[in-house]
């Protein structure tokens, strides 16, 4: 008997590649499934100029419309990049039914054609314009290169690289333009998904630029009471990625961070132990708090809560509050 499953996703090249991988894996473990991919163009993709805060942060810009379709029953499930899912707010009625094995979580530097890594090292960033829309990446790159100029830069992964090479000026949320960029900071996993890994000039280690919570993890969300969908999704769930998901998102929950908060969290599992590191920075990168704790891998939320509370004890709440618009 054929069973249908409708999975919602964004229209971008990367999102479609991620969702097609989910469909492929489901077809292997459950041949009776007929998976239909439903494409969305959420407001965050339609409006590539405004600050994401205008649309309610990443949750409103990229996740909200697809989540609503799951809650209404129009979809059985939704694909998200885990780092785009707000960790400081609950969504009653929805659960993460599966996480795929984590892709490389690190950030990478992409240079415009004609610009070399030696140019950046020689100038120590002075006169360089680096594009990103992530406040975390902006804060970390300012720590590494205090003289660098960070500029507003949005778009799908492949679109951003094209804009970089074409020296396209970027429209600012408040009007006017900035650019062109000399380089971009992007997720390595995203560049790999769209076939642009060859453009990576260098990777930032987690010591230099701690990843965003959930970076490199693909999550599949479904209705909490849709037990059939939850059973199918459990067949493709990667246990290690799910443990990391729970630990890192618990940090966000404890900190009550918003999309303008430079917060990072990254966990490593070795045997039955998990090491979790999280940090909070101000937007300039000058003020920096970092905490690392170890604990049992099968108690990820407890570890995430302990790390989050340590950060609060060290003054994280004040930094986060200062970054609110």
VEXZA-358392 format. One record per residue: residue number from 1; residue in three letters; chain; x, y, z of N, C-alpha, C in turn. Coordinates in steps of 0.2 Angstrom, whole numbers, always signed. Each point is the difference from the previous one (the first is absolute). Layout:
BEGIN
n  res  chain  neast  nnorth  nup  caeast  canorth  caup  ceast  cnorth  cup
NUM  Ala  A  X  Y  Z  X  Y  Z  X  Y  Z
...
//
This chain:
BEGIN
n  res  chain  neast  nnorth  nup  caeast  canorth  caup  ceast  cnorth  cup
1  Unk  A  +4  -6  +0  -4  +6  +0  +4  +6  +0
2  Unk  A  -1  +5  -4  +4  +6  -1  -3  +5  +6
3  Unk  A  +5  +3  +3  -1  +5  +5  +3  +7  -3
4  Unk  A  -4  +5  +1  +3  +7  -3  +2  +4  +6
5  Unk  A  +6  +4  -2  +2  +4  +5  +2  +7  -3
6  Unk  A  -3  +5  +2  +2  +7  -3  +5  +3  +4
7  Unk  A  +6  +2  -2  +5  +4  +3  +1  +7  -3
8  Unk  A  -1  +5  +5  +1  +7  -3  +7  +2  +1
9  Unk  A  +2  +4  -5  +7  +3  +0  +1  +6  -3
10  Unk  A  +5  +4  +1  +1  +6  -4  +2  -2  -7
11  Unk  A  +0  +5  -5  +1  -1  -7  +8  +0  -1
12  Unk  A  +4  +2  +4  +7  +1  -1  +3  -6  -2
13  Unk  A  +6  +0  -4  +3  -6  -2  +2  -4  +6
14  Unk  A  +3  +3  +5  +2  -4  +6  -5  -3  +3
15  Unk  A  -6  +4  +1  -6  -3  +4  -2  -6  -4
16  Unk  A  -1  +0  -7  -3  -5  -4  +5  -6  +1
17  Unk  A  +7  +1  -1  +4  -5  +1  +0  -4  +7
18  Unk  A  -1  +4  +5  -1  -3  +6  -6  -5  +1
19  Unk  A  -6  +3  -3  -6  -3  +0  +0  -7  -4
20  Unk  A  +3  +1  -6  +1  -6  -4  +4  -5  +3
21  Unk  A  +5  +1  +4  +3  -5  +4  -4  -3  +5
22  Unk  A  -5  +4  +3  -4  -3  +5  -5  -5  -4
23  Unk  A  -3  +2  -5  -4  -4  -4  +4  -7  -2
24  Unk  A  +6  +1  -2  +4  -6  -3  +1  -5  +6
25  Unk  A  +1  +3  +6  +1  -5  +6  -6  -3  +2
26  Unk  A  -6  +4  +0  -6  -3  +1  -2  -6  -5
27  Unk  A  +2  +1  -6  -2  -5  -5  +4  -6  +1
28  Unk  A  +6  +0  +3  +4  -6  +2  -3  -4  +5
29  Unk  A  -2  +4  +6  -2  -4  +6  -8  -1  -1
30  Unk  A  -4  +3  -4  -7  -1  +0  -2  +1  -8
31  Unk  A  +1  -5  -4  -1  +0  -7  -8  +1  -1
32  Unk  A  -4  -1  +4  -7  +1  -1  -2  +8  +0
33  Unk  A  +5  +4  +3  -2  +7  +0  +1  +4  -7
34  Unk  A  -5  +4  -1  +0  +4  -6  +1  +7  +3
35  Unk  A  +6  +3  -1  +2  +6  +3  -1  +6  -5
36  Unk  A  -4  +5  +2  -1  +5  -5  +4  +6  +4
37  Unk  A  +4  +4  -4  +3  +6  +2  -4  +6  -2
38  Unk  A  -2  +4  +5  -4  +6  -1  +5  +6  +1
39  Unk  A  +0  +4  -5  +5  +6  +0  -3  +6  +3
40  Unk  A  +3  +4  +4  -2  +6  +3  +5  +5  -1
41  Unk  A  -2  +6  -1  +4  +6  +0  -2  +5  +5
42  Unk  A  +3  -1  +6  -2  +4  +6  +2  +7  -1
43  Unk  A  -2  +4  +5  +1  +7  -1  +7  +2  +1
44  Unk  A  +4  -4  +3  +7  +1  +1  +4  -1  -7
45  Unk  A  -3  -4  -4  +3  -1  -7  -3  +5  -5
46  Unk  A  -6  +2  +1  -3  +5  -4  +3  +7  +1
47  Unk  A  +2  +2  +6  +3  +6  +1  +7  -1  +2
48  Unk  A  +5  +2  -4  +7  -2  +1  +3  +7  +2
49  Unk  A  -3  +5  +2  +3  +6  +2  -1  +2  +7
50  Unk  A  -6  -1  +3  -2  +2  +7  +4  -4  +5
51  Unk  A  +1  +3  +6  +3  -4  +5  -5  -5  +2
52  Unk  A  +2  -6  +2  -5  -6  +2  -4  +2  +6
53  Unk  A  +2  +5  +4  -4  +2  +6  -7  +2  -3
54  Unk  A  +0  +3  -6  -7  +3  -2  -5  -6  -1
55  Unk  A  +2  -6  -1  -4  -5  -1  +0  -5  +6
56  Unk  A  +2  +2  +5  -1  -4  +6  +6  -4  +1
57  Unk  A  +6  +2  -3  +6  -4  +1  +0  -6  -5
58  Unk  A  +5  -4  +1  +0  -6  -5  -6  -4  +1
59  Unk  A  -3  -1  +6  -6  -4  +0  -6  +2  -4
60  Unk  A  -1  +7  +0  -5  +3  -4  +2  +0  -7
61  Unk  A  +6  +1  -2  +2  +1  -7  +1  -6  -3
62  Unk  A  +2  -6  +3  +1  -6  -4  -4  -6  +2
63  Unk  A  -2  +0  +6  -3  -6  +3  -8  +1  +1
64  Unk  A  -2  +6  +2  -7  +1  +2  -5  -3  -5
65  Unk  A  +0  +2  -6  -5  -2  -5  +0  -8  -1
66  Unk  A  +6  -3  +0  +0  -7  -1  -3  -4  +6
67  Unk  A  +2  +3  +6  -3  -3  +6  -8  +0  +0
68  Unk  A  -2  +6  -2  -7  +1  +0  -4  -5  -4
69  Unk  A  +3  -2  -6  -2  -5  -4  -1  -7  +3
70  Unk  A  +5  -1  +4  +0  -7  +4  -5  +0  +5
71  Unk  A  -1  +6  +4  -5  +0  +5  -7  +0  -3
72  Unk  A  -1  +2  -6  -6  +0  -3  -2  -6  -3
73  Unk  A  +5  -5  -1  -1  -6  -3  +1  +0  -8
74  Unk  A  +2  +5  -3  +2  +0  -7  +6  -3  -1
75  Unk  A  +5  -1  +5  +6  -4  -1  +0  -5  +6
76  Unk  A  +4  -5  -2  +1  -5  +5  +7  +2  +4
77  Unk  A  +4  +3  -3  +7  +2  +3  +3  +6  -4
78  Unk  A  +5  +3  +3  +3  +6  -2  +8  -1  +1
79  Unk  A  +4  +1  -5  +7  +0  +0  +3  +7  +2
80  Unk  A  +4  +0  +5  +3  +6  +2  +8  -1  +1
81  Unk  A  +4  +5  -2  +7  +0  +3  -1  +2  +7
82  Unk  A  +3  -4  +5  -2  +1  +7  +2  +6  +2
83  Unk  A  +6  +3  -2  +2  +7  +2  -5  +5  -1
84  Unk  A  -5  -1  -5  -5  +5  -2  -6  +0  +5
85  Unk  A  +0  -5  +4  -6  -1  +5  +1  +3  +6
86  Unk  A  -4  +5  +2  +1  +4  +6  +0  -5  +6
87  Unk  A  +5  +1  +5  +1  -5  +5  -3  +3  +7
88  Unk  A  -2  +6  -1  -3  +4  +6  -7  +0  +1
89  Unk  A  -4  -3  -5  -7  +0  +0  -3  -7  -1
90  Unk  A  -5  -2  +3  -3  -6  +0  -5  +0  -6
91  Unk  A  -1  -5  -4  -6  -1  -5  -4  -6  +2
92  Unk  A  -5  +2  +4  -5  -5  +2  -3  -4  -6
93  Unk  A  +0  -7  +1  -2  -4  -5  +5  -3  -5
94  Unk  A  +6  +2  +0  +5  -2  -4  +6  -3  +3
95  Unk  A  +3  -5  -3  +6  -3  +3  +5  -1  -6
96  Unk  A  +6  -1  +2  +5  -2  -5  +0  -7  +0
97  Unk  A  -2  -3  -6  -1  -7  -1  +6  -4  -2
98  Unk  A  +5  +4  -3  +6  -3  -2  +5  +5  -1
99  Unk  A  +7  -1  +1  +5  +4  -2  +5  -5  -4
100  Unk  A  +3  +3  -6  +4  -4  -4  +7  +1  +3
101  Unk  A  +5  -5  -1  +7  +0  +2  +3  +7  -1
102  Unk  A  +3  +3  +4  +3  +6  +0  +5  +1  -6
103  Unk  A  -1  +5  -4  +5  +2  -5  +5  +4  +4
104  Unk  A  +6  +2  -4  +5  +4  +3  -3  +6  +3
105  Unk  A  +1  +2  +6  -4  +6  +4  +4  +6  -1
106  Unk  A  +6  +0  -3  +4  +6  +0  -2  +5  -5
107  Unk  A  +2  +6  +1  +0  +6  -4  +6  +0  -5
108  Unk  A  -1  +3  -6  +5  +0  -5  +0  +7  -3
109  Unk  A  +6  +2  -2  +1  +6  -4  +0  -1  -7
110  Unk  A  -4  +4  -4  +0  +0  -7  +2  +7  -3
111  Unk  A  +5  -1  -4  +3  +7  -3  -2  +1  -7
112  Unk  A  -1  +6  -1  -2  +2  -7  +6  -1  -5
113  Unk  A  -2  -2  -6  +5  -2  -5  +5  +6  -1
114  Unk  A  +7  -2  +1  +5  +5  -1  +2  +3  +7
115  Unk  A  -3  -2  +6  +2  +1  +6  +3  -6  +3
116  Unk  A  +6  +0  +4  +3  -5  +3  +0  +0  +7
117  Unk  A  +2  -6  +3  +0  +0  +8  +6  +4  +2
118  Unk  A  +5  +0  -4  +6  +4  +2  -1  +7  +0
119  Unk  A  -5  +3  -4  -2  +7  +0  -3  +1  +7
120  Unk  A  -4  -4  +2  -3  +1  +7  +5  +0  +6
121  Unk  A  +4  -5  -1  +5  -1  +6  +5  +6  +0
122  Unk  A  +2  +2  -6  +5  +6  -1  -3  +6  +3
123  Unk  A  -7  +2  -1  -3  +6  +2  -3  -1  +7
124  Unk  A  +0  -6  +3  -4  -2  +6  -7  +3  +0
125  Unk  A  -3  +0  -6  -7  +2  -1  -1  +7  -1
126  Unk  A  +5  +4  +0  -1  +8  -1  -2  +1  -7
127  Unk  A  -5  +3  -1  -3  +2  -7  -4  -6  -3
128  Unk  A  -1  -6  +4  -4  -5  -3  -7  +0  +2
129  Unk  A  -4  -1  -4  -7  -1  +1  -3  -7  +0
130  Unk  A  -2  -2  +6  -2  -7  +0  -8  +0  +1
131  Unk  A  -3  -4  -4  -8  +0  +0  -2  -6  +4
132  Unk  A  -5  +1  +5  -4  -5  +3  -6  +4  +3
133  Unk  A  -5  -4  +2  -6  +2  +3  -1  -2  +7
134  Unk  A  +5  -5  +2  +0  -3  +7  +4  +4  +5
135  Unk  A  -3  +2  +5  +3  +5  +5  +6  -4  +3
136  Unk  A  -1  -7  +1  +5  -4  +3  +6  +0  -4
137  Unk  A  -1  -1  -7  +6  +0  -4  +4  +7  +0
138  Unk  A  -5  +5  +0  +3  +7  +0  +4  +1  +6
139  Unk  A  -2  -2  +6  +3  +1  +6  +7  -4  +0
140  Unk  A  +0  -6  -2  +6  -4  +0  +5  +3  -5
141  Unk  A  -2  +2  -6  +5  +2  -5  +3  +7  +3
142  Unk  A  -4  +4  +3  +3  +6  +3  +5  -2  +6
143  Unk  A  -1  -5  +3  +5  -2  +5  +7  -2  -3
144  Unk  A  -1  -4  -6  +6  -2  -3  +3  +6  -4
145  Unk  A  -4  +4  -3  +3  +6  -4  -4  +6  +2
146  Unk  A  +3  +3  +5  -4  +6  +2  -1  +6  -5
147  Unk  A  +5  +0  -5  -1  +6  -5  -4  -2  -6
148  Unk  A  -3  -6  +0  -4  -2  -6  -7  +4  +1
149  Unk  A  -3  +1  -6  -7  +3  -1  -5  -6  -1
150  Unk  A  -4  -1  +4  -6  -5  -1  -6  +4  -3
151  Unk  A  -2  -3  -6  -6  +3  -3  -6  -5  -1
152  Unk  A  -6  +3  +0  -6  -4  +0  +0  -4  -7
153  Unk  A  -1  -6  +0  +0  -4  -6  -5  -6  +1
154  Unk  A  -5  -1  -4  -5  -5  +1  -1  -4  -7
155  Unk  A  -4  -5  +1  -1  -4  -6  +1  -7  +1
156  Unk  A  -2  -5  -5  +1  -7  +0  +8  -1  -1
157  Unk  A  +2  -5  +2  +8  -2  -1  +2  +2  -7
158  Unk  A  -3  -3  -5  +3  +1  -6  -1  +7  -3
159  Unk  A  -5  +3  +2  -2  +7  -2  +6  +4  +3
160  Unk  A  +1  -1  +6  +5  +5  +4  +7  -1  -4
161  Unk  A  +2  -6  -2  +7  +0  -3  -1  +3  -7
162  Unk  A  -5  -1  -3  -1  +4  -7  +1  +8  +1
163  Unk  A  -4  +2  +5  +0  +7  +1  +7  +3  +2
164  Unk  A  +4  -5  +4  +7  +2  +2  +4  +1  -6
165  Unk  A  +0  -5  -5  +4  +0  -6  -2  +6  -5
166  Unk  A  -6  +1  +0  -2  +6  -4  +0  +7  +3
167  Unk  A  +3  +0  +6  +2  +6  +3  -7  +4  +1
168  Unk  A  -5  -4  +2  -7  +4  +0  +0  +4  +7
169  Unk  A  -3  +6  -1  -1  +4  +6  -6  -3  +4
170  Unk  A  +0  +0  +7  -6  -2  +4  -4  +5  +3
171  Unk  A  -6  +0  -1  -5  +5  +2  -1  -1  +8
172  Unk  A  +1  +5  +3  -1  +0  +8  -7  +1  +2
173  Unk  A  -2  -3  +6  -7  +0  +2  -2  +7  +1
174  Unk  A  +4  +5  +2  -3  +7  +1  +1  +4  -6
175  Unk  A  +2  -3  -6  +1  +4  -6  +7  +1  -1
176  Unk  A  +2  +1  -7  +7  +1  -2  +3  -7  -1
177  Unk  A  +7  +0  -2  +3  -6  -2  +7  +0  +3
178  Unk  A  +2  -7  +0  +7  -1  +3  +3  -5  -4
179  Unk  A  +7  +0  +0  +4  -5  -4  +4  +3  -5
180  Unk  A  +3  -4  -5  -1  -7  +0  +4  -4  +5
181  Unk  A  -2  -6  +1  +4  -4  +5  +6  -3  -3
182  Unk  A  +5  -1  +4  +6  -3  -2  +0  -7  +2
183  Unk  A  -4  -2  +5  +0  -7  +2  -7  -1  +4
184  Unk  A  -2  -6  +1  -6  -2  +3  +2  -5  +6
185  Unk  A  -3  +0  +5  +0  -6  +5  -6  -4  +0
186  Unk  A  +0  -6  -2  -5  -5  -1  +1  -6  +3
187  Unk  A  -6  -4  +1  +1  -7  +3  +3  -5  -5
188  Unk  A  +5  -3  +2  +3  -5  -5  -5  -5  -2
189  Unk  A  -5  -2  +4  -5  -5  -2  -4  +2  -5
190  Unk  A  -2  +7  +0  -4  +3  -5  +3  +0  -7
191  Unk  A  +7  +2  +0  +3  +0  -6  +1  -7  -3
192  Unk  A  +1  -5  +4  +1  -7  -2  -7  -2  -4
193  Unk  A  -6  +2  +4  -6  -2  -3  -2  +3  -7
194  Unk  A  +3  +6  -1  -1  +3  -7  +5  -1  -5
195  Unk  A  +5  -4  +2  +6  -2  -5  +5  +6  +0
196  Unk  A  +1  +4  +5  +4  +5  +0  +6  +0  +5
197  Unk  A  +1  -6  +2  +6  -2  +5  +6  +3  -2
198  Unk  A  +1  -1  -7  +7  +2  -3  +1  +8  +1
199  Unk  A  -5  +4  +2  +1  +7  +0  +3  +1  +8
200  Unk  A  +0  -4  +4  +3  +1  +7  +7  +1  +0
201  Unk  A  +2  +6  +2  +7  +2  +1  +3  -2  +6
202  Unk  A  -4  -1  +6  +2  -2  +6  -6  -2  +4
203  Unk  A  +1  -4  +5  -5  -2  +5  +2  +3  +6
204  Unk  A  -5  +3  +4  +1  +2  +7  -1  -6  +5
205  Unk  A  +5  -1  +4  -1  -5  +5  -5  +2  +5
206  Unk  A  -3  -5  +4  -4  +2  +5  +3  +5  +5
207  Unk  A  +7  -1  +1  +4  +4  +5  -1  +8  -3
208  Unk  A  +1  +1  -6  +0  +7  -3  -7  +2  -1
209  Unk  A  -5  -4  -2  -7  +2  -1  -5  -5  +2
210  Unk  A  -2  +0  +6  -4  -6  +3  -7  +0  -4
211  Unk  A  -2  -6  -3  -6  +0  -4  -6  +2  +4
212  Unk  A  -5  +2  -4  -7  +1  +2  -3  -6  +3
213  Unk  A  -5  +0  +5  -3  -6  +3  -4  -3  -6
214  Unk  A  +2  -7  -1  -3  -4  -5  +3  +1  -7
215  Unk  A  +5  +4  -1  +3  +1  -7  +2  -7  -3
216  Unk  A  -2  -1  -6  +2  -6  -3  -5  -6  +1
217  Unk  A  -6  +1  +4  -5  -5  +1  -6  +2  -4
218  Unk  A  -3  -5  -3  -6  +0  -4  -5  -3  +5
219  Unk  A  -6  +4  +1  -5  -2  +5  -6  -1  -4
220  Unk  A  -4  -5  +2  -7  -1  -3  -5  +1  +5
221  Unk  A  -5  +4  +0  -5  +2  +5  -6  -3  -2
222  Unk  A  -4  -2  +5  -7  -3  -2  -4  +1  +6
223  Unk  A  -7  -1  -1  -5  +1  +5  +2  -5  +6
224  Unk  A  -1  +2  +6  +2  -4  +6  -5  -6  +0
225  Unk  A  -6  +0  -2  -5  -5  +0  -1  -4  -6
226  Unk  A  +5  +1  -5  -1  -4  -6  +5  -5  +1
227  Unk  A  -2  -6  +3  +4  -5  +2  +3  -4  -6
228  Unk  A  -4  +0  -6  +2  -4  -6  +6  +4  -3
229  Unk  A  +0  +6  +0  +6  +4  -3  +5  +0  +5
230  Unk  A  -1  +0  +6  +6  +0  +5  +3  -7  +0
231  Unk  A  -4  -6  -2  +3  -6  +0  +5  -1  -6
232  Unk  A  -3  +3  -6  +5  +0  -6  +6  +4  +1
233  Unk  A  -1  +6  +3  +6  +4  +0  +5  -3  +5
234  Unk  A  -2  -3  +5  +4  -3  +5  +5  -5  -3
235  Unk  A  -2  -3  -6  +4  -5  -4  +6  +4  -3
236  Unk  A  +0  +6  -1  +6  +3  -3  +3  +5  +5
237  Unk  A  -2  +0  +6  +3  +4  +5  +7  -2  +2
238  Unk  A  +5  +5  +0  +7  -1  +2  +0  +1  +8
239  Unk  A  +1  -5  +4  +0  +1  +7  +5  +5  +3
240  Unk  A  +6  +0  -3  +5  +5  +2  -1  +7  -1
241  Unk  A  -3  +1  -6  -2  +7  -2  -6  +2  +4
242  Unk  A  -4  -4  +2  -6  +2  +4  +2  +2  +7
243  Unk  A  +5  -4  +3  +3  +2  +6  +3  +7  +0
244  Unk  A  +4  +1  -5  +3  +7  -1  -5  +5  -1
245  Unk  A  -5  -1  -4  -6  +4  -1  -3  +2  +7
246  Unk  A  -1  -5  +4  -4  +2  +7  +5  +4  +4
247  Unk  A  +6  -2  +0  +5  +4  +5  +1  +7  -2
248  Unk  A  +1  +1  -7  +2  +7  -2  -7  +4  +0
249  Unk  A  -5  -2  -2  -7  +4  +1  -2  +1  +7
250  Unk  A  +2  -4  +5  -1  +1  +7  +4  +7  +2
251  Unk  A  +6  +0  -3  +3  +7  +2  -4  +6  -3
252  Unk  A  -2  +0  -6  -4  +5  -2  -6  +1  +4
253  Unk  A  -3  -5  +2  -6  +1  +4  +1  +3  +7
254  Unk  A  +5  -2  +3  +2  +3  +7  +2  +7  -1
255  Unk  A  +4  +2  -5  +2  +7  -1  -5  +4  -3
256  Unk  A  -6  -3  -3  -5  +4  -3  +3  +5  -5
257  Unk  A  +4  -3  -4  +3  +5  -5  -4  +1  -6
258  Unk  A  +1  +5  -3  -4  +2  -6  +4  +0  -6
259  Unk  A  -3  +1  -6  +4  -1  -6  +6  +5  -1
260  Unk  A  +0  +5  +4  +5  +6  +0  +5  -1  +5
261  Unk  A  +0  -6  +3  +5  -2  +6  +5  -4  -3
262  Unk  A  +7  +3  +1  +5  -4  -2  +2  -6  +5
263  Unk  A  -4  -6  -1  +0  -6  +4  +3  -5  -4
264  Unk  A  +5  -4  +3  +2  -6  -4  +0  -6  +5
265  Unk  A  -1  -6  -3  +0  -6  +4  +2  -6  -4
266  Unk  A  +4  -4  +3  +2  -6  -4  +2  -6  +4
267  Unk  A  -2  -6  -1  +1  -6  +4  +4  -5  -4
268  Unk  A  +4  -4  +3  +4  -5  -2  -2  -7  +4
269  Unk  A  -2  -5  -3  -1  -6  +4  +6  -5  -2
270  Unk  A  +2  -3  +6  +6  -5  -1  -2  -6  +5
271  Unk  A  -2  -5  -3  -2  -6  +5  -7  +2  +3
272  Unk  A  +0  +0  +6  -6  +1  +4  +0  +7  +3
273  Unk  A  +5  +4  -2  +1  +7  +3  -1  +5  -5
274  Unk  A  -3  +6  +2  -1  +6  -4  +4  +6  +3
275  Unk  A  +4  +3  -5  +3  +7  +2  -4  +5  -4
276  Unk  A  -2  +5  +4  -5  +5  -3  +4  +7  +2
277  Unk  A  +1  +4  -5  +3  +7  +0  -5  +5  -2
278  Unk  A  -1  +5  +3  -5  +5  -2  +3  +7  +2
279  Unk  A  -1  +5  -4  +2  +7  +1  -5  +5  -2
280  Unk  A  +1  +6  +3  -4  +6  -1  +5  +6  -1
281  Unk  A  -1  +3  -5  +4  +6  -2  -4  +6  -1
282  Unk  A  +3  +6  +1  -3  +6  -2  +1  +1  -8
283  Unk  A  -3  +5  -3  +0  +0  -7  +7  +2  -3
284  Unk  A  +4  +3  +4  +6  +2  -2  +5  -5  +1
285  Unk  A  -1  -6  +3  +4  -5  +2  +5  +1  +5
286  Unk  A  +0  +6  +3  +5  +2  +5  -2  -3  +7
287  Unk  A  -6  -1  +2  -2  -3  +6  -3  -7  -1
288  Unk  A  +3  -5  +3  +0  -7  -2  -1  -4  +6
289  Unk  A  -5  -4  +1  +0  -5  +5  -1  -7  -3
290  Unk  A  +4  -5  +3  -1  -7  -3  +1  -5  +6
291  Unk  A  -4  -5  -1  -1  -5  +5  +1  -7  -3
292  Unk  A  +3  -5  +3  +1  -7  -2  -2  -4  +6
293  Unk  A  -4  -5  -1  -2  -5  +5  +0  -7  -4
294  Unk  A  +1  -5  +4  +0  -7  -2  -6  -3  +4
295  Unk  A  -3  -5  -3  -5  -4  +4  -2  -6  -4
296  Unk  A  -4  -4  +2  -3  -6  -3  -4  +2  -7
297  Unk  A  +2  -4  -5  -3  +2  -6  -8  -1  +0
298  Unk  A  -2  -5  +4  -7  -1  +0  -4  +4  +4
299  Unk  A  +3  +6  +3  -4  +5  +4  +2  +7  -3
300  Unk  A  -1  +1  -7  +2  +6  -3  -3  +6  +2
301  Unk  A  -7  +0  +2  -3  +6  +2  +3  +2  +7
302  Unk  A  +1  -4  +4  +3  +1  +7  +7  +4  -1
303  Unk  A  +4  -3  -5  +6  +3  -1  -1  +7  -4
304  Unk  A  -4  +1  -4  -2  +6  -3  -2  +5  +5
305  Unk  A  -4  -2  +4  -3  +5  +6  +6  +2  +4
306  Unk  A  +4  -4  +2  +6  +2  +4  +4  +5  -3
307  Unk  A  +2  -1  -7  +4  +4  -3  -4  +7  -1
308  Unk  A  -6  +0  -1  -4  +6  -1  +0  +4  +6
309  Unk  A  -1  -3  +6  +0  +3  +7  +7  +3  +1
310  Unk  A  +5  -4  -2  +7  +3  +2  +1  +6  -4
311  Unk  A  -2  +0  -6  +1  +7  -4  -4  +5  +3
312  Unk  A  -6  -1  +2  -4  +5  +4  +4  +3  +6
313  Unk  A  +2  -5  +3  +4  +2  +7  +6  +4  -2
314  Unk  A  +3  +0  -6  +6  +4  -2  -2  +6  -4
315  Unk  A  -7  +1  +0  -2  +7  -3  -3  +0  -7
316  Unk  A  -2  -6  -2  -2  -1  -7  -7  +4  -1
317  Unk  A  -4  +0  +5  -7  +4  -1  +1  +7  -2
318  Unk  A  +5  +3  +3  +1  +7  -1  +3  +1  -7
319  Unk  A  +4  -4  -3  +2  +1  -7  -6  -1  -5
320  Unk  A  -4  -5  +2  -6  -2  -4  -5  +6  +0
321  Unk  A  -1  +3  +5  -4  +5  +1  +2  +6  -4
322  Unk  A  +6  +2  +0  +3  +5  -4  -1  -1  -7
323  Unk  A  +0  -6  -2  +0  -1  -8  -8  +0  -2
324  Unk  A  -4  +1  +4  -7  +0  -2  -2  +7  -3
325  Unk  A  -4  -1  -6  -1  +6  -4  -5  +5  +4
//
